[in-house]
Amino acid sequence: MKAIVLAGGYATRLWPITRHRPKMFLPIGEETVIDRIFRELEAEKRISEVFVSTNERFADDFRDHLAASPYEKLHLSVEGTREEDEKFGVIGALGELIEREGIDDDVLVIAGDNLISFEVGEFIDFYETNAAPCIAAYDVGSIDRAQSYGVVELDGERLVGFEEKPERPSSTLVSIACYAFPQASLSRLPAYLAAGENPDEPGWFIKWLYRQTDVYAFSFDQAWFDIGTPESYLDAVRWCLDGEAIVHPDATVERTTVGENVHVMEGATVTDCNLESSVIFGGSTLRNCDIRRCIIDRDTEIDGIDLNGALIGAHTQISNGS
């Protein structure tokens, strides 16, 4: 079985933090989002190769990251886009990758910006038991949240209904970006795309597919974070840190209250501040600040400013005299 990790998005909702870095490289505790996935796929013996799909803009970032990683299964596969409006859509990019890499095998597909609490091996067990296309499903607990995802309807574990981002969701159980496909199902992709079907969200392909063959849902109830917004990223950090704080040994923190769910990275200097539920990137300097639920990018200077819910881009300088 092969695995494909989708990492081709531009994460515009997280700009400026992700303007010049893939959101998959954002730290969640001591690891990046995508390295959590890589670690599991490397350990899973049923996965023989892992194809990491990204765009041309971030290709060099991924080449460097993969070259420095300890994992042996990873292969970079680059789609020919550099901007958001050039994207093929997830299904379009998936079809192109399968053709480009000559993949002729069962495939696990997982989004590189997904933080999931179940083990990938559990999902593959479920897939092998059913010997059919499978999706992972999670109850988001809110009709409003369900409107942003593909809402599923089940008969037992078999999919009997699917609506992509409905205005009036019939339930709060949604499909997350984790799928397992037999080779025979993926061979239907060219026909799906040639028929002019939607190439964007994977849910459109699932909606088309379950009407032709049985599709099963692996439902889980631990934690799941779709890291696409500042709020969801900080929520993922909070879940991972679970009230603790990480202060890098090569950061300087003086006369500062470091509260829960705070990550201060290497080379940062924080003096006379209060920090709560925030991520402070390396090289930043904070003085006389109250920082709550903020993401402060690298090499930033903030002096005498209180911030709540702010995203501050790299190399920014802010003071109460500016």
LOVEXMAR-828317 format. One record per residue (C-alpha): residue number from 1; x, z, y. Coordinates in steps of 0.001 Angstrom, whole numbers, m for minus. Example, Ala and Ser with C-alpha at 12.3 -4.5 7.8 and 13.67 -1.06 7.14 Angstrom:
BEGIN
<atom><num>1</num><px>12300</px><pz>7800</pz><py>m4500</py></atom>
<atom><num>2</num><px>13670</px><pz>7140</pz><py>m1060</py></atom>
***
This chain:
BEGIN
<atom><num>1</num><px>0</px><pz>0</pz><py>0</py></atom>
<atom><num>2</num><px>1208</px><pz>m849</pz><py>3498</py></atom>
<atom><num>3</num><px>449</px><pz>1056</pz><py>6701</py></atom>
<atom><num>4</num><px>m95</px><pz>m288</pz><py>10211</py></atom>
<atom><num>5</num><px>241</px><pz>2043</pz><py>13187</py></atom>
<atom><num>6</num><px>m1509</px><pz>640</pz><py>16249</py></atom>
<atom><num>7</num><px>544</px><pz>1311</pz><py>19384</py></atom>
<atom><num>8</num><px>m200</px><pz>m1638</pz><py>21643</py></atom>
<atom><num>9</num><px>m2329</px><pz>m43</pz><py>24351</py></atom>
<atom><num>10</num><px>m1362</px><pz>367</pz><py>28014</py></atom>
<atom><num>11</num><px>m3059</px><pz>3776</pz><py>28540</py></atom>
<atom><num>12</num><px>m4230</px><pz>3017</pz><py>32077</py></atom>
<atom><num>13</num><px>m6374</px><pz>6180</pz><py>32187</py></atom>
<atom><num>14</num><px>m3176</px><pz>8224</pz><py>31947</py></atom>
<atom><num>15</num><px>m1320</px><pz>6447</pz><py>34749</py></atom>
<atom><num>16</num><px>1051</px><pz>7232</pz><py>36412</py></atom>
<atom><num>17</num><px>2318</px><pz>9314</pz><py>33475</py></atom>
<atom><num>18</num><px>2102</px><pz>6333</pz><py>31109</py></atom>
<atom><num>19</num><px>2848</px><pz>3610</pz><py>33642</py></atom>
<atom><num>20</num><px>6355</px><pz>3210</pz><py>32236</py></atom>
<atom><num>21</num><px>6160</px><pz>4980</pz><py>28862</py></atom>
<atom><num>22</num><px>3946</px><pz>4550</pz><py>25783</py></atom>
<atom><num>23</num><px>1393</px><pz>7350</pz><py>25579</py></atom>
<atom><num>24</num><px>2374</px><pz>7739</pz><py>21912</py></atom>
<atom><num>25</num><px>5639</px><pz>9271</pz><py>23149</py></atom>
<atom><num>26</num><px>3919</px><pz>12112</pz><py>24991</py></atom>
<atom><num>27</num><px>4987</px><pz>15431</pz><py>23474</py></atom>
<atom><num>28</num><px>2550</px><pz>17527</pz><py>21472</py></atom>
<atom><num>29</num><px>4526</px><pz>20695</pz><py>20951</py></atom>
<atom><num>30</num><px>7963</px><pz>19857</pz><py>19565</py></atom>
<atom><num>31</num><px>6975</px><pz>16337</pz><py>18410</py></atom>
<atom><num>32</num><px>5545</px><pz>13228</pz><py>19974</py></atom>
<atom><num>33</num><px>2047</px><pz>12112</pz><py>19042</py></atom>
<atom><num>34</num><px>3248</px><pz>9147</pz><py>16996</py></atom>
<atom><num>35</num><px>6072</px><pz>11005</pz><py>15234</py></atom>
<atom><num>36</num><px>3499</px><pz>13282</pz><py>13639</py></atom>
<atom><num>37</num><px>2009</px><pz>10160</pz><py>12039</py></atom>
<atom><num>38</num><px>5396</px><pz>8683</pz><py>11103</py></atom>
<atom><num>39</num><px>6396</px><pz>11908</pz><py>9356</py></atom>
<atom><num>40</num><px>3305</px><pz>11876</pz><py>7134</py></atom>
<atom><num>41</num><px>3565</px><pz>8181</pz><py>6314</py></atom>
<atom><num>42</num><px>7242</px><pz>8531</pz><py>5421</py></atom>
<atom><num>43</num><px>6433</px><pz>11380</pz><py>3010</py></atom>
<atom><num>44</num><px>3482</px><pz>9576</pz><py>1385</py></atom>
<atom><num>45</num><px>4861</px><pz>7829</pz><py>m1726</py></atom>
<atom><num>46</num><px>1937</px><pz>5412</pz><py>m1964</py></atom>
<atom><num>47</num><px>2943</px><pz>3845</pz><py>1381</py></atom>
<atom><num>48</num><px>5793</px><pz>1376</pz><py>869</py></atom>
<atom><num>49</num><px>6182</px><pz>31</pz><py>4439</py></atom>
<atom><num>50</num><px>4948</px><pz>1022</pz><py>7892</py></atom>
<atom><num>51</num><px>4445</px><pz>m1661</pz><py>10548</py></atom>
<atom><num>52</num><px>4360</px><pz>m352</pz><py>14117</py></atom>
<atom><num>53</num><px>2389</px><pz>m2725</pz><py>16316</py></atom>
<atom><num>54</num><px>3131</px><pz>m2695</pz><py>20038</py></atom>
<atom><num>55</num><px>3250</px><pz>m5037</pz><py>23034</py></atom>
<atom><num>56</num><px>6158</px><pz>m6797</pz><py>24731</py></atom>
<atom><num>57</num><px>6243</px><pz>m4377</pz><py>27662</py></atom>
<atom><num>58</num><px>7044</px><pz>m1390</pz><py>25459</py></atom>
<atom><num>59</num><px>8915</px><pz>m3216</pz><py>22690</py></atom>
<atom><num>60</num><px>12354</px><pz>m1993</pz><py>23801</py></atom>
<atom><num>61</num><px>11089</px><pz>1601</pz><py>24048</py></atom>
<atom><num>62</num><px>9874</px><pz>1400</pz><py>20471</py></atom>
<atom><num>63</num><px>13068</px><pz>m281</pz><py>19238</py></atom>
<atom><num>64</num><px>15109</px><pz>2587</pz><py>20662</py></atom>
<atom><num>65</num><px>12702</px><pz>5212</pz><py>19332</py></atom>
<atom><num>66</num><px>12596</px><pz>3773</pz><py>15815</py></atom>
<atom><num>67</num><px>16373</px><pz>3300</pz><py>15732</py></atom>
<atom><num>68</num><px>16844</px><pz>6982</pz><py>16549</py></atom>
<atom><num>69</num><px>14246</px><pz>8191</pz><py>14047</py></atom>
<atom><num>70</num><px>15124</px><pz>9496</pz><py>10566</py></atom>
<atom><num>71</num><px>12434</px><pz>7379</pz><py>8900</py></atom>
<atom><num>72</num><px>13237</px><pz>4420</pz><py>6654</py></atom>
<atom><num>73</num><px>9841</px><pz>2724</pz><py>6210</py></atom>
<atom><num>74</num><px>9288</px><pz>1736</pz><py>9847</py></atom>
<atom><num>75</num><px>9249</px><pz>m1894</pz><py>11021</py></atom>
<atom><num>76</num><px>8442</px><pz>m2941</pz><py>14579</py></atom>
<atom><num>77</num><px>5969</px><pz>m5801</pz><py>15035</py></atom>
<atom><num>78</num><px>5487</px><pz>m7085</pz><py>18600</py></atom>
<atom><num>79</num><px>2364</px><pz>m8808</pz><py>19904</py></atom>
<atom><num>80</num><px>2884</px><pz>m11281</pz><py>22726</py></atom>
<atom><num>81</num><px>1268</px><pz>m9411</pz><py>25625</py></atom>
<atom><num>82</num><px>2663</px><pz>m7575</pz><py>28650</py></atom>
<atom><num>83</num><px>m484</px><pz>m6578</pz><py>30586</py></atom>
<atom><num>84</num><px>m3880</px><pz>m5029</pz><py>29843</py></atom>
<atom><num>85</num><px>m5799</px><pz>m8255</pz><py>30554</py></atom>
<atom><num>86</num><px>m3687</px><pz>m10200</pz><py>28035</py></atom>
<atom><num>87</num><px>m4604</px><pz>m8008</pz><py>25060</py></atom>
<atom><num>88</num><px>m5994</px><pz>m9666</pz><py>21938</py></atom>
<atom><num>89</num><px>m8243</px><pz>m6716</pz><py>21176</py></atom>
<atom><num>90</num><px>m7500</px><pz>m4340</pz><py>18301</py></atom>
<atom><num>91</num><px>m9004</px><pz>m6560</pz><py>15595</py></atom>
<atom><num>92</num><px>m7473</px><pz>m9699</pz><py>17086</py></atom>
<atom><num>93</num><px>m4052</px><pz>m8004</pz><py>17159</py></atom>
<atom><num>94</num><px>m4528</px><pz>m6700</pz><py>13615</py></atom>
<atom><num>95</num><px>m5343</px><pz>m10161</pz><py>12294</py></atom>
<atom><num>96</num><px>m2337</px><pz>m11616</pz><py>14091</py></atom>
<atom><num>97</num><px>m22</px><pz>m8911</pz><py>12721</py></atom>
<atom><num>98</num><px>m1167</px><pz>m9416</pz><py>9126</py></atom>
<atom><num>99</num><px>m472</px><pz>m13128</pz><py>9437</py></atom>
<atom><num>100</num><px>2808</px><pz>m12647</pz><py>11332</py></atom>
<atom><num>101</num><px>4212</px><pz>m10171</pz><py>8806</py></atom>
<atom><num>102</num><px>2772</px><pz>m11875</pz><py>5719</py></atom>
<atom><num>103</num><px>1011</px><pz>m8705</pz><py>4547</py></atom>
<atom><num>104</num><px>m739</px><pz>m9267</pz><py>1219</py></atom>
<atom><num>105</num><px>m1608</px><pz>m5761</pz><py>102</py></atom>
<atom><num>106</num><px>m4044</px><pz>m2919</pz><py>639</py></atom>
<atom><num>107</num><px>m3566</px><pz>m1492</pz><py>4130</py></atom>
<atom><num>108</num><px>m3961</px><pz>1843</pz><py>5875</py></atom>
<atom><num>109</num><px>m4589</px><pz>1364</pz><py>9609</py></atom>
<atom><num>110</num><px>m4190</px><pz>4292</pz><py>11993</py></atom>
<atom><num>111</num><px>m3989</px><pz>4548</pz><py>15775</py></atom>
<atom><num>112</num><px>m706</px><pz>5907</pz><py>17084</py></atom>
<atom><num>113</num><px>m2467</px><pz>7972</pz><py>19755</py></atom>
<atom><num>114</num><px>m4634</px><pz>9898</pz><py>17290</py></atom>
<atom><num>115</num><px>m3915</px><pz>13539</pz><py>16547</py></atom>
<atom><num>116</num><px>m5674</px><pz>14290</pz><py>13268</py></atom>
<atom><num>117</num><px>m5745</px><pz>17574</pz><py>11389</py></atom>
<atom><num>118</num><px>m6266</px><pz>16232</pz><py>7859</py></atom>
<atom><num>119</num><px>m3388</px><pz>14955</pz><py>5739</py></atom>
<atom><num>120</num><px>m3047</px><pz>11200</pz><py>5354</py></atom>
<atom><num>121</num><px>m2674</px><pz>11749</pz><py>1612</py></atom>
<atom><num>122</num><px>m6192</px><pz>13239</pz><py>1459</py></atom>
<atom><num>123</num><px>m7592</px><pz>10107</pz><py>3060</py></atom>
<atom><num>124</num><px>m5731</px><pz>7847</pz><py>625</py></atom>
<atom><num>125</num><px>m7051</px><pz>9945</pz><py>m2279</py></atom>
<atom><num>126</num><px>m10581</px><pz>9338</pz><py>m990</py></atom>
<atom><num>127</num><px>m9888</px><pz>5619</pz><py>m660</py></atom>
<atom><num>128</num><px>m8539</px><pz>5327</pz><py>m4198</py></atom>
<atom><num>129</num><px>m11546</px><pz>7216</pz><py>m5591</py></atom>
<atom><num>130</num><px>m14001</px><pz>4797</pz><py>m3961</py></atom>
<atom><num>131</num><px>m11906</px><pz>1606</pz><py>m4375</py></atom>
<atom><num>132</num><px>m13571</px><pz>147</pz><py>m1263</py></atom>
<atom><num>133</num><px>m13061</px><pz>25</pz><py>2514</py></atom>
<atom><num>134</num><px>m13029</px><pz>3525</pz><py>4008</py></atom>
<atom><num>135</num><px>m13199</px><pz>5015</pz><py>7484</py></atom>
<atom><num>136</num><px>m12561</px><pz>8543</pz><py>8744</py></atom>
<atom><num>137</num><px>m15491</px><pz>10198</pz><py>10508</py></atom>
<atom><num>138</num><px>m15703</px><pz>13262</pz><py>12745</py></atom>
<atom><num>139</num><px>m18596</px><pz>15125</pz><py>14334</py></atom>
<atom><num>140</num><px>m17816</px><pz>15302</pz><py>18066</py></atom>
<atom><num>141</num><px>m20710</px><pz>17715</pz><py>18557</py></atom>
<atom><num>142</num><px>m22086</px><pz>16031</pz><py>21678</py></atom>
<atom><num>143</num><px>m24367</px><pz>13050</pz><py>22255</py></atom>
<atom><num>144</num><px>m22558</px><pz>12328</pz><py>25514</py></atom>
<atom><num>145</num><px>m19180</px><pz>12187</pz><py>23750</py></atom>
<atom><num>146</num><px>m20610</px><pz>10080</pz><py>20920</py></atom>
<atom><num>147</num><px>m21509</px><pz>7352</pz><py>23425</py></atom>
<atom><num>148</num><px>m17794</px><pz>6547</pz><py>23744</py></atom>
<atom><num>149</num><px>m17257</px><pz>5871</pz><py>20019</py></atom>
<atom><num>150</num><px>m18652</px><pz>4076</pz><py>17002</py></atom>
<atom><num>151</num><px>m21550</px><pz>6168</pz><py>15691</py></atom>
<atom><num>152</num><px>m22032</px><pz>6155</pz><py>11919</py></atom>
<atom><num>153</num><px>m25021</px><pz>6762</pz><py>9673</py></atom>
<atom><num>154</num><px>m24395</px><pz>7787</pz><py>6079</py></atom>
<atom><num>155</num><px>m26212</px><pz>7931</pz><py>2770</py></atom>
<atom><num>156</num><px>m24039</px><pz>10499</pz><py>1064</py></atom>
<atom><num>157</num><px>m20586</px><pz>9091</pz><py>1774</py></atom>
<atom><num>158</num><px>m21667</px><pz>5439</pz><py>1982</py></atom>
<atom><num>159</num><px>m22041</px><pz>3793</pz><py>5359</py></atom>
<atom><num>160</num><px>m25607</px><pz>2555</pz><py>6014</py></atom>
<atom><num>161</num><px>m25507</px><pz>2219</pz><py>9807</py></atom>
<atom><num>162</num><px>m22975</px><pz>1693</pz><py>12569</py></atom>
<atom><num>163</num><px>m23350</px><pz>1270</pz><py>16322</py></atom>
<atom><num>164</num><px>m20376</px><pz>742</pz><py>18639</py></atom>
<atom><num>165</num><px>m20635</px><pz>2861</pz><py>21814</py></atom>
<atom><num>166</num><px>m24441</px><pz>3103</pz><py>21818</py></atom>
<atom><num>167</num><px>m26364</px><pz>4206</pz><py>24902</py></atom>
<atom><num>168</num><px>m28563</px><pz>6418</pz><py>22722</py></atom>
<atom><num>169</num><px>m26520</px><pz>7645</pz><py>19739</py></atom>
<atom><num>170</num><px>m28536</px><pz>8530</pz><py>16667</py></atom>
<atom><num>171</num><px>m26043</px><pz>11253</pz><py>15744</py></atom>
<atom><num>172</num><px>m22762</px><pz>12838</pz><py>16819</py></atom>
<atom><num>173</num><px>m20806</px><pz>11641</pz><py>13764</py></atom>
<atom><num>174</num><px>m18314</px><pz>9015</pz><py>14919</py></atom>
<atom><num>175</num><px>m15687</px><pz>6764</pz><py>13410</py></atom>
<atom><num>176</num><px>m12115</px><pz>7550</pz><py>14401</py></atom>
<atom><num>177</num><px>m9240</px><pz>5079</pz><py>14326</py></atom>
<atom><num>178</num><px>m8189</px><pz>5630</pz><py>10719</py></atom>
<atom><num>179</num><px>m9143</px><pz>3010</pz><py>8125</py></atom>
<atom><num>180</num><px>m8181</px><pz>1906</pz><py>4620</py></atom>
<atom><num>181</num><px>m8840</px><pz>m1656</pz><py>3529</py></atom>
<atom><num>182</num><px>m8402</px><pz>m3395</pz><py>189</py></atom>
<atom><num>183</num><px>m6547</px><pz>m6691</pz><py>523</py></atom>
<atom><num>184</num><px>m9775</px><pz>m8535</pz><py>m309</py></atom>
<atom><num>185</num><px>m11498</px><pz>m7039</pz><py>2726</py></atom>
<atom><num>186</num><px>m8660</px><pz>m7910</pz><py>5083</py></atom>
<atom><num>187</num><px>m8755</px><pz>m11477</pz><py>3803</py></atom>
<atom><num>188</num><px>m12155</px><pz>m11694</pz><py>5536</py></atom>
<atom><num>189</num><px>m10573</px><pz>m11175</pz><py>8972</py></atom>
<atom><num>190</num><px>m9886</px><pz>m14886</pz><py>9673</py></atom>
<atom><num>191</num><px>m13517</px><pz>m15727</pz><py>8896</py></atom>
<atom><num>192</num><px>m14703</px><pz>m12860</pz><py>11096</py></atom>
<atom><num>193</num><px>m12597</px><pz>m14013</pz><py>14053</py></atom>
<atom><num>194</num><px>m13309</px><pz>m17722</pz><py>13490</py></atom>
<atom><num>195</num><px>m17033</px><pz>m16954</pz><py>13681</py></atom>
<atom><num>196</num><px>m16543</px><pz>m15694</pz><py>17235</py></atom>
<atom><num>197</num><px>m17157</px><pz>m12056</pz><py>16363</py></atom>
<atom><num>198</num><px>m15908</px><pz>m9341</pz><py>18733</py></atom>
<atom><num>199</num><px>m12081</px><pz>m9019</pz><py>18496</py></atom>
<atom><num>200</num><px>m11880</px><pz>m5776</pz><py>20455</py></atom>
<atom><num>201</num><px>m12820</px><pz>m2444</pz><py>18886</py></atom>
<atom><num>202</num><px>m12407</px><pz>m1999</pz><py>15102</py></atom>
<atom><num>203</num><px>m15983</px><pz>m735</pz><py>14947</py></atom>
<atom><num>204</num><px>m17329</px><pz>m4251</pz><py>15393</py></atom>
<atom><num>205</num><px>m15476</px><pz>m5347</pz><py>12260</py></atom>
<atom><num>206</num><px>m16740</px><pz>m2280</pz><py>10360</py></atom>
<atom><num>207</num><px>m20322</px><pz>m3063</pz><py>11452</py></atom>
<atom><num>208</num><px>m19891</px><pz>m6619</pz><py>10172</py></atom>
<atom><num>209</num><px>m18121</px><pz>m5527</pz><py>6975</py></atom>
<atom><num>210</num><px>m20527</px><pz>m2845</pz><py>5707</py></atom>
<atom><num>211</num><px>m23323</px><pz>m5439</pz><py>5563</py></atom>
<atom><num>212</num><px>m21267</px><pz>m7447</pz><py>3084</py></atom>
<atom><num>213</num><px>m19674</px><pz>m4747</pz><py>941</py></atom>
<atom><num>214</num><px>m19817</px><pz>m992</pz><py>444</py></atom>
<atom><num>215</num><px>m17892</px><pz>1035</pz><py>3037</py></atom>
<atom><num>216</num><px>m17335</px><pz>4784</pz><py>2656</py></atom>
<atom><num>217</num><px>m16702</px><pz>7536</pz><py>5206</py></atom>
<atom><num>218</num><px>m14225</px><pz>10382</pz><py>4789</py></atom>
<atom><num>219</num><px>m15767</px><pz>13129</pz><py>6916</py></atom>
<atom><num>220</num><px>m13622</px><pz>16014</pz><py>8126</py></atom>
<atom><num>221</num><px>m14326</px><pz>19020</pz><py>10308</py></atom>
<atom><num>222</num><px>m10981</px><pz>20390</pz><py>11439</py></atom>
<atom><num>223</num><px>m9561</px><pz>19007</pz><py>14696</py></atom>
<atom><num>224</num><px>m9222</px><pz>15527</pz><py>16153</py></atom>
<atom><num>225</num><px>m7976</px><pz>14331</pz><py>19528</py></atom>
<atom><num>226</num><px>m8161</px><pz>10781</pz><py>20851</py></atom>
<atom><num>227</num><px>m5353</px><pz>10960</pz><py>23384</py></atom>
<atom><num>228</num><px>m6569</px><pz>8568</pz><py>26041</py></atom>
<atom><num>229</num><px>m7187</px><pz>10757</pz><py>29069</py></atom>
<atom><num>230</num><px>m5319</px><pz>13617</pz><py>30778</py></atom>
<atom><num>231</num><px>m8017</px><pz>16017</pz><py>29606</py></atom>
<atom><num>232</num><px>m7772</px><pz>14986</pz><py>25948</py></atom>
<atom><num>233</num><px>m3976</px><pz>15115</pz><py>26057</py></atom>
<atom><num>234</num><px>m3926</px><pz>18643</pz><py>27482</py></atom>
<atom><num>235</num><px>m6601</px><pz>19683</pz><py>24970</py></atom>
<atom><num>236</num><px>m4344</px><pz>18406</pz><py>22168</py></atom>
<atom><num>237</num><px>m1411</px><pz>20363</pz><py>23596</py></atom>
<atom><num>238</num><px>m3590</px><pz>23475</pz><py>23771</py></atom>
<atom><num>239</num><px>m4669</px><pz>23041</pz><py>20133</py></atom>
<atom><num>240</num><px>m1078</px><pz>22586</pz><py>19004</py></atom>
<atom><num>241</num><px>411</px><pz>25476</pz><py>21005</py></atom>
<atom><num>242</num><px>m2539</px><pz>27754</pz><py>20227</py></atom>
<atom><num>243</num><px>m1893</px><pz>30032</pz><py>23195</py></atom>
<atom><num>244</num><px>1890</px><pz>29963</pz><py>22952</py></atom>
<atom><num>245</num><px>4361</px><pz>28404</pz><py>25388</py></atom>
<atom><num>246</num><px>7459</px><pz>26254</pz><py>24856</py></atom>
<atom><num>247</num><px>10307</px><pz>26624</pz><py>27327</py></atom>
<atom><num>248</num><px>13348</px><pz>24521</pz><py>26472</py></atom>
<atom><num>249</num><px>16564</px><pz>26579</pz><py>26297</py></atom>
<atom><num>250</num><px>18132</px><pz>24228</pz><py>28843</py></atom>
<atom><num>251</num><px>15319</px><pz>24707</pz><py>31349</py></atom>
<atom><num>252</num><px>15685</px><pz>27238</pz><py>34162</py></atom>
<atom><num>253</num><px>12645</px><pz>29464</pz><py>34694</py></atom>
<atom><num>254</num><px>13014</px><pz>32346</pz><py>37142</py></atom>
<atom><num>255</num><px>10525</px><pz>34822</pz><py>38648</py></atom>
<atom><num>256</num><px>7750</px><pz>32766</pz><py>37088</py></atom>
<atom><num>257</num><px>4658</px><pz>33643</pz><py>35077</py></atom>
<atom><num>258</num><px>4439</px><pz>31282</pz><py>32124</py></atom>
<atom><num>259</num><px>902</px><pz>31437</pz><py>30777</py></atom>
<atom><num>260</num><px>m701</px><pz>30023</pz><py>27663</py></atom>
<atom><num>261</num><px>m244</px><pz>26442</pz><py>26420</py></atom>
<atom><num>262</num><px>2636</px><pz>25550</pz><py>28726</py></atom>
<atom><num>263</num><px>5489</px><pz>23186</pz><py>27830</py></atom>
<atom><num>264</num><px>8566</px><pz>23176</pz><py>30092</py></atom>
<atom><num>265</num><px>11108</px><pz>20541</pz><py>29012</py></atom>
<atom><num>266</num><px>14866</px><pz>20242</pz><py>29117</py></atom>
<atom><num>267</num><px>16467</px><pz>20293</pz><py>32556</py></atom>
<atom><num>268</num><px>13386</px><pz>21449</pz><py>34444</py></atom>
<atom><num>269</num><px>13798</px><pz>24175</pz><py>37096</py></atom>
<atom><num>270</num><px>10856</px><pz>26445</pz><py>37871</py></atom>
<atom><num>271</num><px>11168</px><pz>29244</pz><py>40420</py></atom>
<atom><num>272</num><px>8559</px><pz>31669</pz><py>41822</py></atom>
<atom><num>273</num><px>5645</px><pz>29865</pz><py>40165</py></atom>
<atom><num>274</num><px>2615</px><pz>30465</pz><py>38008</py></atom>
<atom><num>275</num><px>2067</px><pz>27998</pz><py>35143</py></atom>
<atom><num>276</num><px>m1073</px><pz>27627</pz><py>33027</py></atom>
<atom><num>277</num><px>m1974</px><pz>24948</pz><py>30433</py></atom>
<atom><num>278</num><px>475</px><pz>22389</pz><py>31842</py></atom>
<atom><num>279</num><px>3281</px><pz>20070</pz><py>30742</py></atom>
<atom><num>280</num><px>6404</px><pz>19945</pz><py>32926</py></atom>
<atom><num>281</num><px>8785</px><pz>17088</pz><py>32080</py></atom>
<atom><num>282</num><px>12566</px><pz>17295</pz><py>32236</py></atom>
<atom><num>283</num><px>14481</px><pz>17204</pz><py>35498</py></atom>
<atom><num>284</num><px>11536</px><pz>18421</pz><py>37565</py></atom>
<atom><num>285</num><px>11920</px><pz>21168</pz><py>40176</py></atom>
<atom><num>286</num><px>8990</px><pz>23438</pz><py>41051</py></atom>
<atom><num>287</num><px>9169</px><pz>26175</pz><py>43669</py></atom>
<atom><num>288</num><px>6472</px><pz>28539</pz><py>44967</py></atom>
<atom><num>289</num><px>3647</px><pz>26752</pz><py>43124</py></atom>
<atom><num>290</num><px>537</px><pz>27589</pz><py>41154</py></atom>
<atom><num>291</num><px>175</px><pz>24867</pz><py>38495</py></atom>
<atom><num>292</num><px>m2918</px><pz>24733</pz><py>36251</py></atom>
<atom><num>293</num><px>m3890</px><pz>22000</pz><py>33754</py></atom>
<atom><num>294</num><px>m1380</px><pz>19571</pz><py>35240</py></atom>
<atom><num>295</num><px>1021</px><pz>16969</pz><py>33888</py></atom>
<atom><num>296</num><px>4186</px><pz>16827</pz><py>36016</py></atom>
<atom><num>297</num><px>6423</px><pz>13874</pz><py>35152</py></atom>
<atom><num>298</num><px>10226</px><pz>13831</pz><py>35131</py></atom>
<atom><num>299</num><px>12511</px><pz>14311</pz><py>38147</py></atom>
<atom><num>300</num><px>9682</px><pz>15499</pz><py>40392</py></atom>
<atom><num>301</num><px>10065</px><pz>18043</pz><py>43212</py></atom>
<atom><num>302</num><px>7121</px><pz>20216</pz><py>44246</py></atom>
<atom><num>303</num><px>7531</px><pz>23009</pz><py>46788</py></atom>
<atom><num>304</num><px>4837</px><pz>25366</pz><py>48025</py></atom>
<atom><num>305</num><px>1868</px><pz>23415</pz><py>46635</py></atom>
<atom><num>306</num><px>m902</px><pz>24704</pz><py>44337</py></atom>
<atom><num>307</num><px>m2255</px><pz>22090</pz><py>41910</py></atom>
<atom><num>308</num><px>m5145</px><pz>22085</pz><py>39451</py></atom>
<atom><num>309</num><px>m5871</px><pz>19128</pz><py>37164</py></atom>
<atom><num>310</num><px>m3223</px><pz>16884</pz><py>38748</py></atom>
<atom><num>311</num><px>m1127</px><pz>14042</pz><py>37321</py></atom>
<atom><num>312</num><px>2121</px><pz>13730</pz><py>39237</py></atom>
<atom><num>313</num><px>4232</px><pz>10641</pz><py>38585</py></atom>
<atom><num>314</num><px>7981</px><pz>10578</pz><py>38056</py></atom>
<atom><num>315</num><px>10369</px><pz>10974</pz><py>41022</py></atom>
<atom><num>316</num><px>7603</px><pz>12301</pz><py>43301</py></atom>
<atom><num>317</num><px>8443</px><pz>14726</pz><py>46112</py></atom>
<atom><num>318</num><px>5692</px><pz>16987</pz><py>47516</py></atom>
<atom><num>319</num><px>6016</px><pz>19989</pz><py>49772</py></atom>
<atom><num>320</num><px>3664</px><pz>21882</pz><py>52075</py></atom>
<atom><num>321</num><px>5612</px><pz>20473</pz><py>54992</py></atom>
<atom><num>322</num><px>5109</px><pz>16804</pz><py>53950</py></atom>
***
